Amino acid sequence: MKKAAGSHRPTRMRSKNRSGFSSDQTSDTAFRSTSISFFRIFIQCMFCIGTLIVGFRFTREAHFLRASFHHPEDSFSRRTGARMGSLVSIGNRSDLDLRIQEEIANDPEAFRLENSETIIRSRVRVDVGRHAILIRPWPHPDPFEVIQAHHLIARVQMEQWQLYGSKESKPIIAITTTFVRSFQAVHLTGLLHTLSLVPVHVTWIVMEAGGVTNETAYFLSKARVHRLLHLGFGDAMPAGLKERGQLEAHMRVEGLRYVREEKMEGIVVFADESNLHSLDFFTEAQKVDWVGALSIGLLGFAGFEETAQSRIADVHQEEVGAGRRDNLFSRRTFEPQVQGPSCDSEGNLVGWHIFDPLPLEEEVYTGIMLAQNRRLEWPNFVLNARAVWKTEGNQPEWIKSWDEWATPKDGSAPDIKAILRDDKQVKVLGDCGRKVLLWWLRAEARADSRHPANWVLDENLEIIVPAKSTPWPDRPVRVPPPPPPPAAATVGTGSKRGAGSRVSGGKGRRSKRRQSRPNIS
Amino acid sequence: MVVGFLLLLLMPSSRSATSISVVDRNVVVGEMGDMLQLRKRRRRRRGHVSLLTCVVGFLFLCQVSRLAAAAVLHRHQRISGSAGDVLEDNPVGRLKVFVYELPSKYNKDWLEKDPRCLTHMFAAEEFVHDFLLTSPVRTHNPKEADWFYTPVYTTCDLMPNGLPLPFKSPRIMRSAISYISTHWPYWNRTEGADHFFVVPHDFGACFHYQEEKAIERGVLPLLKHATLVQTFGQNHHVCLKEGSIVVPPYAPPEKMQSRFIPPNTPRSIFVYFRGLFYDVGNDPEGGYYARGARAAVWENFKDNPLFDISTQHPSTYYEDMQRAIFCLCPLGWAPWSPRLVEGVIFGCIPVIIADDIVLPFADAIPWEKIGVFVAEKDVPNLDKILSSISPEQVLEKQRLLANPAMKQAMLFSQPALPGDAFHQILNGLARKLPHDPHIYLEPGQMVLNWTEGPVGDLKPW
């Protein structure tokens, strides 16, 4: 710090020159020099005594403070070392420039020498030695700049996609089945963002069980896809899981019928809302000629933990009985649950790897895969839209016609794999099924869960009870006057909630209670 | 252009088609004299019209093909620096280099003692020697040589932790020079003006790792006239001689080239840096290391989500660089760093924070167009500066970086490939030819003072 103070002494002297007191300057300085030296000795004595009292040397701190107040050209705060904790920030760079310019305008002569000297000093060489660490007064990110940087990143990534990305850009037709329930927000939000990010044109066909509803429309309005079709399917979604699976199969066939009627071009992808897609999935799907198959990973134990644990305990009992006492969770923990095509070493399709999850109770969501029901999921397959068109002549002979596979005579749920006459013709995607681009999150709330669909509570809860955990004595609580009753009920009244009747009953009761209350206040 | 020619060829056939239809019409009209005149006029008009359509069609096709060619996305762009389009020049045939045969105590013995010299960032001196021994520019006849190379490894005296000790280097260099001046007449002929040396250490031929001491020592007096090939480059600095060739530090090419990721992996990191901000061992108070610039980067941007900066060195360092748009290359104890080479190889735009730095091969590579230069005093505004660069500029810089000639020029590849750093050094030497005739001294004329320099350097080695 002494060095810094010393280097700035010449500027201070020149500033005195500028004020014009040249004649008595010398006598002033002479007087000042003796007074300064006397002053400094006095100060040093004071510091010495202070140090003896306090117990440590604080002369450096004092010098720092003194020097910092004589540095008008500091525009940033300077931290001079790890020991100095205080940060002093003075002024703003733009103000400083303005001030310097004013001073130059006022008195150019005296300023020119000083300025040129500093300019020369800065141009000739960089100083060796200790420099200040410059920190701006608000060293935090500016949101406007962050957005600008993100625009830059997006532009760079777009350029990368154009240069190195997939050359094929067939449009994608995504068929999704949904229905209003507690977890719809969780699944549908993820899916709509994924589809919005797909770099090619996406036509999103959403089939909703129970008819078109506002809640779903609210979500879908946020999707940035090329074309959005929100279609309603008459029947409501049943509560049982097996029946749900069958209804979903019918709804998907309905979506495919729409593709068939409108003669849409592109690649049909069954984007279930509880699936997690990586964007590579859409790139990989472009490689399809007619029918493609890929692996889907299964996430979640699909149920309550204790059930799975109890199952594992059963397994453990068997293993103990057989004499193997090692890892209790060996059957469950690190086995990848992947379902899809499997190939031999040359890459030819030899079979399907169907994972058999631990069967749990019926009431919880176990997924469609039950032991006796070895079927592949619809999202395992990716179709060329032309495979379902009416012009049967264009399709290869190993693809069945629509009437053969889409409407089974016995009324059972259609299966996508039934579209194939010959399994071997399927194009296996994702490095022969080894790369998992798609994950099925088997997590659902219970069918009778009354969580609001949008995860937003617009009104108060039904019962408001004051908390009684305060240490103060009980006092009669003054309940505030109730808000005016809403004009119309905004809660959906579909049977899909499962407890719709109960809700409406509750509302009726509440309104009755409201009417009886106004006497209190 | 080809399509235009084809159309020209097709035009006569269309002309005949029109003539047939006109003849039919003439027959329908039915008057002989008028028919003849009409036919003549029509033929002339037809000739004019068809010629015009030919020319117009040709021009149109030319324009279309040119526009189409321009619209095709260029992956990389040609690089031409201040010396012209010299990055891909071939030095073979433009110069001749004579390699002195020094006793092995100057070169091979050091390697045998410590083979780490071949992998650290100063390994350029060993690889240049290796390259010149088998290069077509080498000549065994010193009389026809333009340049003379002395293979002395001054940076191979390594400490146990791997860093080179420069304390014996001046004596080693003096000893080598006295050897060549006594055994061959070519040093005394020019006092070293047509000799070149590779001195890749921190501050070049000043032979010290501390900047103040290096400035105090200055360039070794005996090397006053020689050309120095060094990694250090800073304007107006004592340790950068006029006419030196600045080269990149050595980075192992196989190690980097084996870690490429697919180019369609989106670049999602905005700014990337891994390295020290405070050198607590040598500079505990801060402000000395990197002139406070690295510490300023940390203090200003440690909580900025766009800046992926840390001291933790991950195992995916090279892969992360390929996922970043900007890579910071701030100065450390010396202004140069291998991050520049790594950034260029992995397509990450280097952000150079070192005042007055001279970058490698600065006359062949236009670094201002490729990298972003930020003054040390502007470091607190780094996020503002970087986010305000327009996307077109960023894309252009990335295109220049994608040029394979650029990546090749930064590497000391084994075996040598055309356009690599060895060739750039030779090109630089070739650009300094022909030698000024004033460098040739009269016999007996001595310019260098052999007793100049600190006393410790004068001890024989």
Interface residues (C-beta under 8 A of the other chain):
Chain A: F76 R79 T80 G81 A82 R83 V124 R125 V126 D127 V128 G129 R130 H131 A132 I133 L134 I135 R136 P139 H140 P141 D142 E145 V146 Q148 A149 H151 L152 I153 R155 V156 Q157 E159 Q160 W161 Q162 L163 Y164 G165 S166
Chain B: L73 R75 E211 E212 I215 Q234 H236 H237 P262 P263 N264 P266 R267 S268 F270 P284 E285 G286 G287 Y288 R291 G292 A295 A296 E299 N300 F301 D303 N304 P305 L306 I325 D355 D356 E376 K377 V379 P380 N381 D383 K384 L386 S387 S388 I389 P391 V394 L395 Q398
